[in-house]
Amino acid sequence: RQSFVIGEKLIGCTPDWIVNAARLAQVKCPYDPSNHTETLRHRHISKDYIVQCQGEMWVTGAIRNDFVSYHPDFPPQYRLVVIPIARDEKHIQEIAQKVRSFRDLLIKSLDEMR
């Protein structure tokens, strides 16, 4: 199921699928088949998606986020690839610091406009 999950003040996320309290899933259906091929052959995940998955684990407290790529035009055995991403506390702290700084700047800016 997909839900908006609220973490800290003004910080939240919308995982594509909350499997359970410890596990999420981020599902991509790339328009460009070469993106799916890259994921399938090399188990490569874009840095942006890694940040998204780690951020979701930060907000939800999950310890795993499965990156799922699906392309309907591939042969059945190659349509779906699932790559588990483990929680990375160091990466999460880097994300948290940047998000919190942005949040605080946003709050300050909004206060100044009032």
Buried (B, 14 or more C-beta within 10 A) or exposed (E): EEEEBEBEEEBBBEBBBBBEEEBBBBBBEBEEEEBBBBBBEEEEBEEEBBBBBBBBBBBBEBEBBBBBBBBEEBEEEEBBBEBEBEBBEEBBEEBBEEBBEEBEEEEEEEEEEE
